[in-house]
């Protein structure tokens, strides 16, 4: 396939908000010391690195590769609005939260609906694909958030599965491979694989 490309999708390392199980979409928290220490470099290199503009993704990208980064606010996580920084336990008795748990298409107060999130993320991914075409880039990596990766996989992965059927671990990644022309038309990729990480060095 002449225009076959690879796009890596990597989730940022662990933050204190992750450890506390807080909703943390647009809140600009850094990696925790544990999260930074746990990062291991992917056994793959890329010509171009794109990250969410939030600091936890930029820190992760810098730990993975020495390349300059291109940042995109479109690749931010779901915006949890009034629920940012709160936990399920803190919210479970709020009627708006209970309705949202029953129907994720509903907008979060002051934040995203799934439709607005999906539109923004897909636009950001198309920006990456278009730049790859214009600049003749065969291998690009995106460092972003768990929700972003799960949505992109639901649209572009070879196996058709919904958002809730995908998982994305902190500090790990997947690589999509396929025809760039097909991907730009939102056709599914031909290959998806986990990206292995380098073994930790002693000391």
Protein Blocks (a to p, Z undefined) as FASTA:
>chain_A
ZZlccdddddddddfklmnopacfklccdddfklmmmpccdfbddfbdcddfbfklmmmm
mmmpmcdcdddfklpccdekjmgoiafklmmmpmklmmmmmomkbccehiacfklmmmmm
mmmmmmmmmmmmmnopabdcddddfklmmmmmmmmmmbacdfklpccdehiacdddddfk
lmmnopacfbdcddddddddeZZ
